[in-house]
Amino acid sequence: MTDTSNQENRENQEAATEAAQNVVDEVTSWEYSAEPGTIESRLDAGLAQAGVDVDDEERQRLVDEIDDVKQDEGLGAPDVESARPADNPDA
């Protein structure tokens, strides 16, 4: 890969992570008091709409940490550690 390709890949990943963070922030604001299944569903829908994917482990961590906000509202939204553009954003 060329330096330009590497830079482009990093920029795409950074943009995907930022988009995923926006989704997590919104889901945390609106759904933190919901059941984990609802949090999961809203997170999945938001990520799909944003055209980004996160690994299964990252997704579960985000759901768990959003759910933890019920016990301590001071926690705020969890930070997305890594996301990537969806393979098929239309799916």
C-alpha positions as MATLAB code, in Angstrom:
seq = 'MTDTSNQENRENQEAATEAAQNVVDEVTSWEYSAEPGTIESRLDAGLAQAGVDVDDEERQRLVDEIDDVKQDEGLGAPDVESARPADNPDA';
ca = [
       0.000    0.000    0.000;
       1.109    3.502   -0.698;
       1.332    6.227    1.901;
      -1.713    7.839    0.293;
      -3.735    4.638    0.652;
      -2.663    4.234    4.269;
      -3.596    7.848    5.014;
      -6.961    7.382    3.313;
      -7.635    4.195    5.305;
      -6.771    5.969    8.579;
      -9.030    8.881    7.686;
     -11.882    6.520    6.806;
     -11.461    4.654   10.086;
     -11.318    7.912   12.066;
     -14.489    9.145   10.345;
     -16.220    5.818   11.059;
     -15.165    5.952   14.714;
     -16.477    9.508   15.013;
     -19.786    8.507   13.408;
     -20.072    5.511   15.742;
     -19.337    7.776   18.727;
     -22.169   10.071   17.674;
     -24.513    7.069   17.607;
     -23.320    5.890   21.038;
     -23.785    9.385   22.468;
     -27.342    9.567   21.140;
     -28.290    6.064   22.271;
     -26.857    6.773   25.710;
     -28.835   10.017   25.976;
     -32.150    8.500   24.938;
     -32.002    4.834   25.875;
     -29.675    4.313   28.862;
     -32.607    3.474   31.144;
     -34.032    0.938   28.674;
     -33.526   -2.802   28.791;
     -30.281   -4.093   27.238;
     -32.185   -5.513   24.246;
     -33.580   -2.087   23.419;
     -30.156   -0.477   23.813;
     -28.714   -3.136   21.516;
     -31.450   -2.645   18.923;
     -31.107    1.155   18.898;
     -27.319    0.903   18.719;
     -27.490   -1.513   15.776;
     -30.017    0.676   13.949;
     -27.941    3.809   14.490;
     -24.712    2.176   13.368;
     -26.434    0.816   10.249;
     -27.885    4.230    9.466;
     -24.454    5.811    9.939;
     -22.923    3.174    7.646;
     -20.396    1.945   10.197;
     -19.565   -1.356   11.885;
     -17.908   -2.255   15.161;
     -16.531   -5.632   16.173;
     -18.840   -7.904   18.177;
     -16.769   -7.495   21.351;
     -16.774   -3.697   20.995;
     -20.523   -3.724   20.373;
     -21.197   -5.782   23.485;
     -18.927   -3.553   25.580;
     -20.787   -0.472   24.363;
     -24.183   -2.017   25.167;
     -22.989   -3.056   28.632;
     -21.485    0.351   29.390;
     -24.569    2.211   28.166;
     -26.645   -0.081   30.405;
     -24.316    0.733   33.340;
     -25.347    4.388   33.081;
     -28.633    3.346   34.783;
     -26.677    2.821   37.983;
     -24.544    5.974   37.686;
     -25.708    8.721   35.335;
     -22.388   10.476   35.882;
     -20.638    7.839   33.780;
     -21.773    9.378   30.510;
     -21.511    7.697   27.158;
     -18.761    5.118   26.653;
     -15.972    5.899   24.207;
     -15.883    4.016   20.933;
     -12.440    2.502   20.615;
     -12.660    1.387   17.008;
     -15.106    1.384   14.111;
     -14.893    0.984   10.377;
     -17.007    1.833    7.348;
     -19.667   -0.816    6.841;
     -18.922   -3.395    4.167;
     -22.353   -2.834    2.672;
     -23.961    0.379    3.950;
     -27.196   -0.410    2.098;
     -27.726   -3.682    3.976;
];
